[in-house]
Amino acid sequence: MKHVKLTATIALLLFVGATVGVLIAQEASQTAVESPGTQLSSGSSGGAMDATTLAEASTQSAPAEMSEADTQEPRELTASDSGDIESEPLSTATVTPEARPDCVVDAIYFHNTLRCHTCRTIEATARAVLEAEFSEGFATGQLRWSAINMEEQRRFVGEFDLVQPTLILVRSVRSEQADWVALDETWSLIGSELRFKTYIENETRAFLAGCP
């Protein structure tokens, strides 16, 4: 009898232990299933926020970059359909057609669409020299400045024998072109600021002296 009771007690304990083990396993399984779902939801929310922030940053930065590019890009003049060169006086004075001299010299810098640093330096330095040394000529309208893209205005390539970006001086008398000269040495002299400025000044002064 004692052996029977002992066996029954052991069987009952094993049954209880097994039941408790099954319940614990089920609870652990349910917790494991719920936990990844919660983490996934949190992760998705965070990802959406990052995407929105990134989109806003891109929207805000694009106009700023465009604005900076626009301010860096120099203002460029082109030739009109009639063939007359549109000038951009360095002086702020306005010259009326009635007051314009009979003899006018146009300083025109012809350049390509794609421009290197040296090309831009030549244009900027030449213009600065003219502005400093011939301010009176710009004020009276006897000297005018233009910058023209020769790839967009191909007719000037043949007219002035252009093979590279070049500063051209054109003399016109009573609105008729009388003479022109190419300042080809600008490329070889740009490395020496003093020689470059002297060359531009002397050539322009001599060409202006040719006005009747």
C-alpha positions as CSV (number, residue, x, y, z in Angstrom):
1,M,0.0,0.0,0.0
2,K,2.7,2.4,0.9
3,H,4.3,1.9,-2.5
4,V,1.1,2.6,-4.3
5,K,0.5,5.9,-2.3
6,L,4.1,7.0,-3.0
7,T,3.7,6.3,-6.7
8,A,0.4,8.2,-6.8
9,T,2.0,11.2,-5.0
10,I,5.0,11.3,-7.4
11,A,2.7,11.2,-10.4
12,L,0.5,14.0,-9.0
13,L,3.6,16.2,-8.4
14,L,4.9,15.5,-11.9
15,F,1.5,16.5,-13.3
16,V,1.4,19.7,-11.4
17,G,5.0,20.5,-12.4
18,A,4.3,19.8,-16.0
19,T,1.2,22.1,-15.9
20,V,3.1,24.9,-14.4
21,G,5.8,24.5,-16.9
22,V,3.3,24.7,-19.8
23,L,1.8,27.9,-18.4
24,I,5.1,29.5,-18.0
25,A,6.1,28.6,-21.5
26,Q,2.9,30.1,-22.9
27,E,3.3,33.3,-21.0
28,A,6.9,33.7,-22.2
29,S,5.8,33.0,-25.8
30,Q,3.1,35.6,-25.7
31,T,5.5,38.2,-24.3
32,A,8.0,37.5,-27.0
33,V,5.4,38.0,-29.7
34,E,4.1,41.3,-28.4
35,S,7.5,42.8,-27.8
36,P,8.8,42.9,-31.4
37,G,5.5,44.4,-32.5
38,T,5.9,47.3,-30.1
39,Q,9.5,47.9,-31.2
40,L,8.5,47.8,-34.9
41,S,5.8,50.4,-34.3
42,S,8.2,52.7,-32.5
43,G,10.8,52.3,-35.2
44,S,8.4,53.1,-38.0
45,S,7.3,56.3,-36.2
46,G,10.9,57.4,-35.8
47,G,11.7,56.7,-39.4
48,A,8.8,58.8,-40.7
49,M,9.9,61.7,-38.5
50,D,13.5,61.5,-39.9
51,A,12.2,61.4,-43.5
52,T,10.0,64.5,-42.8
53,T,12.9,66.4,-41.3
54,L,15.1,65.4,-44.2
55,A,12.6,66.6,-46.7
56,E,12.1,69.9,-44.9
57,A,15.9,70.4,-44.8
58,S,16.2,69.7,-48.5
59,T,13.3,72.1,-49.3
60,Q,14.9,74.8,-47.2
61,S,18.5,74.4,-48.5
62,A,17.7,74.3,-52.2
63,P,16.6,78.0,-52.6
64,A,19.6,79.1,-50.6
65,E,22.0,77.2,-52.9
66,M,20.2,78.6,-55.9
67,S,20.4,82.1,-54.5
68,E,24.1,81.8,-53.9
69,A,24.8,80.5,-57.4
70,D,22.7,83.3,-58.9
71,T,24.7,85.9,-57.0
72,Q,28.0,84.4,-58.1
73,E,27.2,84.2,-61.7
74,P,28.2,87.5,-63.4
75,R,25.7,89.5,-65.3
76,E,26.3,89.0,-69.0
77,L,25.4,91.3,-72.0
78,T,24.6,90.1,-75.5
79,A,24.3,91.7,-78.9
80,S,20.9,92.9,-80.0
81,D,19.2,91.6,-83.1
82,S,20.0,94.8,-85.0
83,G,23.7,94.1,-84.6
84,D,24.4,97.0,-82.2
85,I,26.3,96.0,-79.1
86,E,24.5,96.5,-75.9
87,S,26.9,98.3,-73.5
88,E,27.1,98.3,-69.8
89,P,28.7,101.6,-68.7
90,L,31.0,101.4,-65.7
91,S,29.9,104.9,-64.7
92,T,26.5,105.5,-63.1
93,A,26.0,108.5,-65.3
94,T,23.4,108.3,-68.0
95,V,24.4,109.4,-71.5
96,T,21.6,110.5,-73.7
97,P,21.8,109.8,-77.5
98,E,22.0,113.5,-78.2
99,A,25.0,114.0,-75.8
100,R,26.9,110.9,-77.0
101,P,30.2,111.7,-78.8
102,D,30.5,111.2,-82.6
103,C,33.4,108.8,-81.9
104,V,32.8,105.9,-79.4
105,V,35.1,103.1,-78.4
106,D,33.5,99.8,-77.2
107,A,35.6,97.5,-75.0
108,I,34.1,94.1,-75.6
109,Y,35.2,90.9,-73.8
110,F,34.2,87.8,-75.8
111,H,34.1,84.6,-73.9
112,N,32.9,81.0,-74.2
113,T,30.0,79.4,-72.3
114,L,32.3,77.3,-70.2
115,R,34.8,79.6,-68.5
116,C,38.0,79.0,-66.7
117,H,39.4,80.9,-63.8
118,T,42.0,82.7,-66.0
119,C,39.3,83.9,-68.4
120,R,37.2,85.4,-65.6
121,T,40.3,87.0,-64.1
122,I,41.2,88.6,-67.3
123,E,37.7,90.1,-67.7
124,A,37.5,91.3,-64.1
125,T,41.0,92.8,-64.1
126,A,40.6,94.5,-67.5
127,R,37.3,96.0,-66.5
128,A,38.7,97.3,-63.2
129,V,41.6,99.0,-65.0
130,L,39.3,100.7,-67.5
131,E,37.0,101.8,-64.7
132,A,39.9,103.3,-62.7
133,E,41.8,104.9,-65.6
134,F,39.0,106.0,-67.9
135,S,36.1,107.0,-65.6
136,E,35.6,110.3,-67.6
137,G,35.3,108.4,-70.8
138,F,32.6,106.2,-69.4
139,A,30.8,109.3,-67.9
140,T,30.7,111.0,-71.3
141,G,29.8,107.9,-73.2
142,Q,33.0,107.8,-75.3
143,L,34.0,104.5,-73.8
144,R,31.6,101.6,-73.2
145,W,32.0,98.1,-71.8
146,S,30.3,94.8,-72.9
147,A,30.7,91.1,-72.3
148,I,29.4,88.8,-75.0
149,N,29.2,85.0,-75.2
150,M,30.8,84.3,-78.6
151,E,29.3,80.8,-78.8
152,E,25.8,82.3,-78.6
153,Q,26.7,85.2,-81.0
154,R,28.6,83.3,-83.7
155,R,28.7,86.1,-86.1
156,F,31.3,87.9,-84.0
157,V,33.7,85.0,-84.3
158,G,34.3,85.6,-88.0
159,E,34.0,89.4,-87.7
160,F,36.8,89.7,-85.2
161,D,38.8,86.4,-86.0
162,L,38.1,85.0,-82.5
163,V,39.9,81.8,-81.5
164,Q,39.8,82.2,-77.7
165,P,38.3,84.6,-75.1
166,T,39.6,88.0,-76.2
167,L,39.2,91.7,-75.3
168,I,38.4,93.7,-78.4
169,L,38.4,97.5,-78.8
170,V,36.0,98.7,-81.5
171,R,36.0,102.3,-82.7
172,S,32.8,103.7,-84.2
173,V,32.4,107.1,-85.8
174,R,28.8,108.4,-86.2
175,S,27.5,104.9,-85.4
176,E,29.6,103.3,-88.2
177,Q,32.4,100.9,-87.3
178,A,35.7,102.4,-88.3
179,D,38.4,100.1,-86.8
180,W,39.1,97.5,-84.2
181,V,42.0,95.9,-82.4
182,A,42.4,92.6,-80.4
183,L,44.3,92.8,-77.1
184,D,45.8,89.3,-77.5
185,E,48.6,89.7,-75.0
186,T,46.2,89.7,-72.1
187,W,46.6,85.9,-71.7
188,S,50.4,86.1,-71.5
189,L,50.5,89.1,-69.2
190,I,47.8,88.1,-66.7
191,G,50.4,86.5,-64.5
192,S,51.9,90.0,-63.9
193,E,49.4,92.4,-62.5
194,L,51.5,95.5,-63.2
195,R,52.3,94.6,-66.8
196,F,48.7,93.5,-67.5
197,K,47.3,96.9,-66.2
198,T,49.9,98.9,-68.1
199,Y,49.1,97.0,-71.3
200,I,45.4,97.5,-71.0
201,E,45.8,101.2,-70.2
202,N,48.3,102.0,-73.0
203,E,46.4,100.1,-75.7
204,T,43.1,101.7,-74.7
205,R,44.5,105.2,-74.5
206,A,46.2,104.8,-77.9
207,F,43.0,103.6,-79.5
208,L,40.9,106.4,-78.0
209,A,43.4,108.8,-79.4
210,G,42.5,107.7,-82.8
211,C,39.1,109.3,-82.5
212,P,38.9,112.4,-84.8
